[in-house]
Amino acid sequence: MTADEMYALCAELFPINRSLTGEGVRATLDILKRECPILEIKEVKSGTQVMDWTIPKEWECEDAYIITPDGEKIADFKERNLHVLGYSVPVDKEFTLEEISEHLYSLSDQPEVIPYVTSYYKERFGWAITHRQREGLKEGSYRGVIKSRLFDGVLNYAECLIPGESDEEIFFTTYVCHPSMANNECSGPVLAAALIKYIQSLEHRRYSYRFVFAPETIGAITYLSRPASFGGEGSGLNNMEYMQRHVIAGFNLSCVGDDRDYSIIRSRYGDTLADKVLLNVLKYHTKDKFSDYPYLKRGSDERQYQAPGVDIPLVGFCRSKYHDFPEYHTSADDMDLVSPAGFEGSFKVMTECIRALEANRTYTLTCFGEPQLGKRGLVPTISSKETYRQTLHLKDMIAYCDGRNDLLGISEIIGASLDECATLAQKLKDAGLIKEIITK
């Protein structure tokens, strides 16, 4: 999938009115399945207990608006779906300015944007408007209308597994529950779809690759709670238990379409394979400054997959991190905020992570003492200060091929990218000087 194709897919997903449940989620998953036919769309009924949570009722909104004392229609849901408080119960009544103000949401420090506001687990109603508009409201009678309904329905998610030579898995997850926000919502599923196509194109896959598209928080919790799929069927395990045994690295994709920054949100202790590989790629393969956030700055589904007792080895990957860019959770997070270049950069980082994981190995030397490299054509037969510099990484590589370090570890020790280490390792392997240690 090209950068322009990713941007176009984001534009197609952008206007859909998504929430935790409902037709918006299903429409989004249907489009993603069109792009990636191997996706399987699942549903779980409202009221189902999932860990400490209960799947809520399904929400449907047909229309919402306010009629001012002058007869003007404002907060028009059909004009901008962010105008309605997510999961609002239905209402159609007259309000005074004071009364309706209790149900209005705006941002005083960002007076020109509409905020994104929800109330998933407590029934209420409301409208979101710009603070500038709110300040212009005058005394009088307002008619507030929300045509919505809450009913027993289903929560939907989608998943797939791309098998490899091993049943060890690399896990990617993203969410599909935010309405009309390009970076915070649409960019993650778009990148995940592009990665599915990329992985399917690989001639050889050492690992298997699991993808999940689900509503944030409740969707991840639901997925972890479901009976194991893709290799674990009939095992008596749920997805969490199966993934704990098979996932070696995971990545939560969110806010990956802008072109300002790159960000990692570390795992709880910052020491997983996912932490190491993403940091290595960001260090050696991006020319831009990147931000390194501890788990204390989490805010997406890192919370679920890295929760105590769950402990899937997962990190968050963003361009500009959620909460930290001014357009976050507002109407300003539109198609102007994301770009083909932004998608291309994120795609490159994630594919480099996949390449690094596929290439990562642990080696040990096959001879005692430093091997004679010149007779094998691995170093020049003329020795000088310059040739010493040229071959230093190769010699450093040999020094740490002692079975204690994988290529990621050696990369950090000798200050070379994993790509370079993998190339050097292949030369040494072809020369019969190192052999792989199988750790499982």
Rosetta blueprint (number, residue, H / E / L):
1 M L
2 T L
3 A H
4 D H
5 E H
6 M H
7 Y H
8 A H
9 L H
10 C H
11 A H
12 E H
13 L H
14 F L
15 P L
16 I L
17 N L
18 R L
19 S L
20 L L
21 T L
22 G L
23 E H
24 G H
25 V H
26 R H
27 A H
28 T H
29 L H
30 D H
31 I H
32 L H
33 K H
34 R H
35 E H
36 C L
37 P L
38 I L
39 L L
40 E E
41 I E
42 K E
43 E E
44 V E
45 K E
46 S L
47 G L
48 T L
49 Q E
50 V E
51 M L
52 D L
53 W E
54 T E
55 I L
56 P L
57 K L
58 E E
59 W E
60 E E
61 C E
62 E E
63 D E
64 A E
65 Y E
66 I E
67 I E
68 T L
69 P L
70 D L
71 G L
72 E L
73 K E
74 I E
75 A L
76 D L
77 F L
78 K L
79 E L
80 R L
81 N H
82 L H
83 H H
84 V E
85 L L
86 G E
87 Y L
88 S L
89 V L
90 P L
91 V E
92 D E
93 K E
94 E E
95 F E
96 T E
97 L H
98 E H
99 E H
100 I H
101 S H
102 E L
103 H L
104 L E
105 Y E
106 S L
107 L L
108 S L
109 D L
110 Q L
111 P L
112 E L
113 V L
114 I L
115 P E
116 Y L
117 V L
118 T E
119 S L
120 Y L
121 Y L
122 K L
123 E L
124 R L
125 F L
126 G L
127 W E
128 A E
129 I L
130 T L
131 H H
132 R H
133 Q H
134 R H
135 E H
136 G L
137 L L
138 K L
139 E L
140 G L
141 S E
142 Y E
143 R E
144 G E
145 V E
146 I E
147 K E
148 S E
149 R E
150 L E
151 F E
152 D L
153 G L
154 V E
155 L E
156 N E
157 Y E
158 A E
159 E E
160 C E
161 L E
162 I E
163 P L
164 G L
165 E L
166 S L
167 D L
168 E L
169 E E
170 I E
171 F E
172 F E
173 T E
174 T E
175 Y E
176 V L
177 C L
178 H L
179 P L
180 S L
181 M L
182 A H
183 N H
184 N H
185 E H
186 C H
187 S H
188 G H
189 P H
190 V H
191 L H
192 A H
193 A H
194 A H
195 L H
196 I H
197 K H
198 Y H
199 I H
200 Q H
201 S H
202 L L
203 E L
204 H L
205 R L
206 R L
207 Y L
208 S E
209 Y E
210 R E
211 F E
212 V E
213 F E
214 A E
215 P L
216 E L
217 T L
218 I H
219 G H
220 A H
221 I H
222 T H
223 Y H
224 L H
225 S H
226 R L
227 P E
228 A L
229 S L
230 F L
231 G L
232 G L
233 E L
234 G L
235 S L
236 G L
237 L L
238 N E
239 N H
240 M H
241 E H
242 Y H
243 M H
244 Q H
245 R H
246 H H
247 V E
248 I E
249 A E
250 G E
251 F E
252 N E
253 L E
254 S L
255 C L
256 V L
257 G L
258 D L
259 D L
260 R L
261 D L
262 Y E
263 S E
264 I E
265 I E
266 R L
267 S L
268 R L
269 Y L
270 G L
271 D L
272 T L
273 L H
274 A H
275 D H
276 K H
277 V H
278 L H
279 L H
280 N H
281 V H
282 L H
283 K H
284 Y H
285 H H
286 T L
287 K L
288 D L
289 K L
290 F E
291 S E
292 D E
293 Y E
294 P L
295 Y H
296 L H
297 K H
298 R L
299 G L
300 S L
301 D L
302 E H
303 R H
304 Q H
305 Y H
306 Q L
307 A L
308 P L
309 G L
310 V L
311 D L
312 I L
313 P L
314 L E
315 V E
316 G E
317 F E
318 C E
319 R L
320 S L
321 K L
322 Y L
323 H L
324 D L
325 F L
326 P L
327 E L
328 Y L
329 H L
330 T E
331 S L
332 A L
333 D L
334 D L
335 M L
336 D L
337 L L
338 V L
339 S L
340 P H
341 A H
342 G H
343 F H
344 E H
345 G H
346 S H
347 F H
348 K H
349 V H
350 M H
351 T H
352 E H
353 C H
354 I H
355 R H
356 A H
357 L H
358 E H
359 A H
360 N L
361 R L
362 T E
363 Y E
364 T E
365 L E
366 T L
367 C L
368 F L
369 G L
370 E L
371 P L
372 Q L
373 L L
374 G H
375 K H
376 R H
377 G L
378 L L
379 V L
380 P L
381 T L
382 I L
383 S L
384 S L
385 K H
386 E H
387 T H
388 Y H
389 R H
390 Q H
391 T L
392 L H
393 H H
394 L H
395 K H
396 D H
397 M H
398 I H
399 A H
400 Y L
401 C L
402 D E
403 G E
404 R E
405 N E
406 D E
407 L H
408 L H
409 G H
410 I H
411 S H
412 E H
413 I H
414 I H
415 G L
416 A L
417 S L
418 L H
419 D H
420 E H
421 C H
422 A H
423 T H
424 L H
425 A H
426 Q H
427 K H
428 L H
429 K H
430 D H
431 A L
432 G L
433 L L
434 I E
435 K E
436 E E
437 I L
438 I L
439 T L
440 K L
